[in-house]
Amino acid sequence: MPKSWVNLAAGLGADLHLDLTGPGGRRAVLARALRDAVRSGRLAPGTRLPPYRSLAADLGIARNTVADAYAELVAEGWLSARQGSGTRVAHRAEPLTPTRAPAPPVPAARPTHTLLQGQPDAASFPRTAWLAAARRALTAAPHEAFGPGDPRGRPELRRALADYLARTRGVRTDPDRIVICSGFAHALRLLFPAVLPGPLAVESYGLAFHRALLATAGVRTHPLTIDEHGACTGELTAHDDVGAALLTPAHQFPTGVPLHPDRRAEAVNWARATGGYLIEDDYDGEFRYDRRPVGALQGLDPERVLHIGSVSKSLSPALRLGWMVLPARLVDAVLAVKGEREAWAGVTDQLTLAEFLTHGAYDRHIRRMRQRYRRRRDRLIEAVAAHAPQLAVTGIAAGLHAVVEFPGDSAAAEEDSALRAARWQGLALDGLASYRHPEATMPPRHGLVVGHATPSESAFPAALAALCRALPAAP
């Protein structure tokens, strides 16, 4: 049986009795008891509550139970939580009378820490090297570079990309088949529905933003099962109406597995047999740690695979620079959609990136960040092993994020609980369930998608500590 007395020395300097009887689980019972204590005035506005670990020890219940109860009451407006100030009774949560309406909820505080995926360490942007490249590029640029321009993008950048992608990713192309865009989402808008009308096969786990963008364009998506070998490309033959498939072959997003060689070949054979296309999202192909590089799928068949990449993960999403490596027959169609006066990526950034690539600054930056992100990934693995050894950290061989998976029948509840605990800690974090296609038939997977690249070096330890406090306790 849980205890019913808690030491509030940090707040009242006295003990407080909490009635932990009644229907419901322990979290619901504790939340109701704290709510009643605030409502009755036994916990006055501004009173500081004990850290949830201390309260859990006093009451003899699990720490996550207390964290969940605190998070629920913060969301309802009974409590407030701020970094450095602890958890306190909200000033709006005054004792209520029968004729008084409840106070409105307190707005959620802005996150103190973030481990969201998809964002590189903004503090590590190579400002000095980028500025030097910009000066060299602008000095050497011809006058016509500052005229109306070519919707394909600057030839300097397309030449530099053709060389770089061939050398590092095994892409087979020439500059005339590269079209510069503003990122992957922009590429999808150029392709659908004018160039590739759909329907489109996609992986069962992926970005909801991309699915919404396609839905807005009137493109229906069919999910492909994901397992330990990546997308089950054999399922493509089950969809007679599908004309293209969107894949993340180097590092499935977000589960992190590479597409098995047999399935890569299977997908290419499907595209050849049906006249379809494969869209390769090479979102973080440069960052690998424990395995040999996985070449681009495009190298298997340049006429059936559209290779799309950007610098949003390697340099910064603020640059808005990406590229499409297209089959020859699709170049004119994409340029027709792009138009002669489309809002292109800025010329100065294109020229600077070309210089950055050509003179090796991009390679040096990638090598430096690969080492840094690998150290962070290792620290994440060690921290989870120390605080929650029952959980597996997967998708760790490459990329800027990892998945902390929750096993067993309670996985869905544990994901929900961990996300609420993270919010109470002021930690921005995604759950794996939010990436699942709504029409997916494969069994759901649950866990946390942890972007270990996002915080600065100085902020990473605190973000990692907040994550560990949100994880389920070891049994």
DAFEN-V503509 format. One line per field, one symbol per residue. phi: phi as a letter, one per 40 degrees, with the letter a starting at -180 (. if undefined). psi: psi as a letter, one per 20 degrees, with the letter a starting at -180 (. if undefined). Layout:
phi=???
psi=???
This chain:
phi=.ccbbbcbdcbcgacbcbcbbhchccccccccccccccccgcbcdgccccdccccccccgbcccccdccdccccccgcbbbbdgbgbbccccccdcbdcbccccccdcccdcbbbccgbcccccdcdcccccccccccccccdccbcdgbcchccccccccdcccccbbgcbabdcbbbcbchccccccccbcccbcgcbcbccbacccccccccccgbcbbcbdbbcbgcccccdccbcccbabbbbccadbbcgccccdccccccccccccbgcbbbccccaccbbbbacdccccdccaccbbccbaabcccbacccfbaabcbddcbccccccccgcbccccccccccccdccccbgccccccccccccccccdccccccccccaccbcbbgbcagbabbccbcgcccccccccccccccccgbcabccccccccbcbcdcbbibcbccccccdcccdcccccccccccccc
psi=pqrjpqokhifikrqpppokrrrrrhghggghghghhghiihoqpippqqqhgghgghikrqhhgggggghghghijhrqpqpiiapqpqhimqpqrhjpqqqqqpqpqqphqpkqrjprohijpmgghggghgggghhipqhihjbhrpihrphgghghgggghgghikporrhijpppajrgghghhhhpjhgoiarpprqhpaphgghhgghhjkpqppqpqpaijbpnihihiinhipiqpoqmhhnppjhjqqpqhhhghggghggghijaqpooomhlihnqgjrqqorqhhhhniiipopprrjhhhfpiihlprqpoqqhiighgghhhgrhkqnrqqghhghghgggghjihggggggghggghgggghhggggghhhmiiqqorkiirajrrpoqprahjgghhggghhhhghhikppqqqhhiippijpiqpqqqapooniigrrghigghhhghghhiqqqq.
